[in-house]
Amino acid sequence: MAEELSGRVAVVTGGAAGLGRATVERLLEDGARVVVADLDRDAGEALVDELGADVRFRHTDVANAEQVRDLIGFAVKKFGGLHLMVNNAGISGAMHTSFLDEDFADFERVLSVNLLGVMTGTREAARQMTAGGGSIVNISSIGGVQAGPGVLAYRASKAAVLHFTKCVAMDLAEYGIRVNCIAPGGIPTRLLTSATGTVEGADGDMMAERIRAHIAATQPLKRLGTPQDVAEAVVYLGGDRSLHITGTVLTIDGGTTAGVKPMRPEQATAPAS
Ligand SMILES: NC(=O)c1ccc[n+]([C@@H]2O[C@H](COP(=O)([O-])OP(=O)(O)OC[C@H]3O[C@@H](n4cnc5c(N)ncnc54)[C@H](O)[C@@H]3O)[C@@H](O)[C@H]2O)c1
């Protein structure tokens, strides 16, 4: 395969694990040099040891605007520019089985990481890209597209990321900066268990298993989504095959948000009389 991103420089926040890590590996395969920004220093440094000199790690909390500004400066200093910014870092926050139990204890943290982190990441990257253009990819979630229970601060933050992406895409188009959004769903990573593990009195693993079973039952495509599915889309949105695409949302969810498939008659159970 030709190296689509040869000579390009990318930053991936939350790049030390899950979807971010798969994206880093895929960008490297495509010839990019990549700065991984993450809170997890051990995993970030281990990744650099594993993947070599075209990857650098910068310890960053995306909720801290100053650290995000330093991150972009670091990427430019190390690799000479910035062409692709992937605002991927995200946290689920605590899960509540009823909204009546919501105490908003982690509301500010969830919004600071998932929304403000994306907004400052976009701003700092765009400030660097005004001269030559570039691509910014924000990772939202199908939780921001489709209504559902449990992690409402997370869902609200991800819906806001979608809307922000469309608005800022209009603003930055005059500089040749494209801003797009990916909304993944149901891809096994640590994120799900980090949410279910917070439910008081419940067995987090059992809840995670139930959610996985629900996803499997409602997802039209019967294959399991992988971090690599998201990484492929980032390469597409980050490279020159998508030059006419900005302000869009690409769902990567096996068809889950496409609609509800009616049950076949033999699957329906009669209502209790
Ligand atoms: N896995 C899914 O099915 C799924 C679905 C929808 C959306 N997403 C989104 O994809 C993104 C990646 O999620 P994942 O599933 O790979 O999760 P993950 O928990 O496996 O990885 C997240 C990474 O982000 C890092 N991180 C967390 N907070 C950070 C911060 N403040 N600053 C810098 N780094 C931070 C973590 O250390 C970790 O390395 C998130 O934004 C998530 O909301 C994932």
The ligand as an SDF file (V2000), in Angstrom:
LIG
                    3D

 44 48  0  0  0  0  0  0  0  0999 V2000
  -14.5560    1.9770   22.6600 N   0  0  0  0  0  0  0  0  0  0  0  0
  -15.7070    2.3880   22.1510 C   0  0  0  0  0  0  0  0  0  0  0  0
  -16.5840    1.6070   21.7860 O   0  0  0  0  0  0  0  0  0  0  0  0
  -15.9740    3.8470   21.9990 C   0  0  0  0  0  0  0  0  0  0  0  0
  -17.2650    4.1930   21.5850 C   0  0  0  0  0  0  0  0  0  0  0  0
  -17.5560    5.5110   21.4090 C   0  0  0  0  0  0  0  0  0  0  0  0
  -16.5900    6.4770   21.6260 C   0  0  0  0  0  0  0  0  0  0  0  0
  -15.3490    6.1280   22.0430 N   0  0  0  0  0  0  0  0  0  0  0  0
  -14.4100    7.2160   22.2710 C   0  0  0  0  0  0  0  0  0  0  0  0
  -13.1520    6.8940   21.7370 O   0  0  0  0  0  0  0  0  0  0  0  0
  -12.1270    7.5450   22.4880 C   0  0  0  0  0  0  0  0  0  0  0  0
  -11.0950    6.5410   22.9010 C   0  0  0  0  0  0  0  0  0  0  0  0
  -11.7170    5.5930   23.7670 O   0  0  0  0  0  0  0  0  0  0  0  0
  -11.1670    4.1180   24.0090 P   0  0  0  0  0  0  0  0  0  0  0  0
  -12.3330    3.2200   23.9040 O   0  0  0  0  0  0  0  0  0  0  0  0
   -9.9560    3.8650   23.1940 O   0  0  0  0  0  0  0  0  0  0  0  0
  -10.8080    4.2600   25.5700 O   0  0  0  0  0  0  0  0  0  0  0  0
   -9.5470    3.7450   26.4150 P   0  0  0  0  0  0  0  0  0  0  0  0
   -9.9620    3.9780   27.8300 O   0  0  0  0  0  0  0  0  0  0  0  0
   -9.1380    2.3990   25.9740 O   0  0  0  0  0  0  0  0  0  0  0  0
   -8.3760    4.7800   26.0170 O   0  0  0  0  0  0  0  0  0  0  0  0
   -8.4390    6.1360   26.3240 C   0  0  0  0  0  0  0  0  0  0  0  0
   -7.0380    6.7240   26.4260 C   0  0  0  0  0  0  0  0  0  0  0  0
   -7.1750    8.1260   26.7370 O   0  0  0  0  0  0  0  0  0  0  0  0
   -6.2890    8.4490   27.8060 C   0  0  0  0  0  0  0  0  0  0  0  0
   -6.8330    9.5870   28.5510 N   0  0  0  0  0  0  0  0  0  0  0  0
   -7.9090    9.6230   29.3820 C   0  0  0  0  0  0  0  0  0  0  0  0
   -8.0730   10.8610   29.8770 N   0  0  0  0  0  0  0  0  0  0  0  0
   -7.0980   11.6340   29.3410 C   0  0  0  0  0  0  0  0  0  0  0  0
   -6.7390   12.9980   29.4820 C   0  0  0  0  0  0  0  0  0  0  0  0
   -7.4160   13.8250   30.2940 N   0  0  0  0  0  0  0  0  0  0  0  0
   -5.6890   13.4650   28.7710 N   0  0  0  0  0  0  0  0  0  0  0  0
   -4.9780   12.6440   27.9660 C   0  0  0  0  0  0  0  0  0  0  0  0
   -5.2530   11.3300   27.8120 N   0  0  0  0  0  0  0  0  0  0  0  0
   -6.2920   10.8370   28.4980 C   0  0  0  0  0  0  0  0  0  0  0  0
   -6.2240    7.1770   28.6470 C   0  0  0  0  0  0  0  0  0  0  0  0
   -5.0690    7.1820   29.4790 O   0  0  0  0  0  0  0  0  0  0  0  0
   -6.2090    6.1010   27.5700 C   0  0  0  0  0  0  0  0  0  0  0  0
   -4.8910    5.8490   27.1270 O   0  0  0  0  0  0  0  0  0  0  0  0
  -12.8330    8.2430   23.6530 C   0  0  0  0  0  0  0  0  0  0  0  0
  -13.0500    9.6010   23.3560 O   0  0  0  0  0  0  0  0  0  0  0  0
  -14.1560    7.5100   23.7330 C   0  0  0  0  0  0  0  0  0  0  0  0
  -15.1780    8.2850   24.3090 O   0  0  0  0  0  0  0  0  0  0  0  0
  -15.0290    4.8350   22.2440 C   0  0  0  0  0  0  0  0  0  0  0  0
  1  2  1  0
  2  3  2  0
  2  4  1  0
  4  5  1  0
  4 44  2  0
  5  6  2  0
  6  7  1  0
  7  8  2  0
  8  9  1  0
  8 44  1  0
  9 10  1  0
  9 42  1  0
 10 11  1  0
 11 12  1  0
 11 40  1  0
 12 13  1  0
 13 14  1  0
 14 15  2  0
 14 16  1  0
 14 17  1  0
 17 18  1  0
 18 19  2  0
 18 20  1  0
 18 21  1  0
 21 22  1  0
 22 23  1  0
 23 24  1  0
 23 38  1  0
 24 25  1  0
 25 26  1  0
 25 36  1  0
 26 27  1  0
 26 35  1  0
 27 28  2  0
 28 29  1  0
 29 30  1  0
 29 35  2  0
 30 31  1  0
 30 32  2  0
 32 33  1  0
 33 34  2  0
 34 35  1  0
 36 37  1  0
 36 38  1  0
 38 39  1  0
 40 41  1  0
 40 42  1  0
 42 43  1  0
M  CHG  2   8   1  16  -1
M  END
$$$$
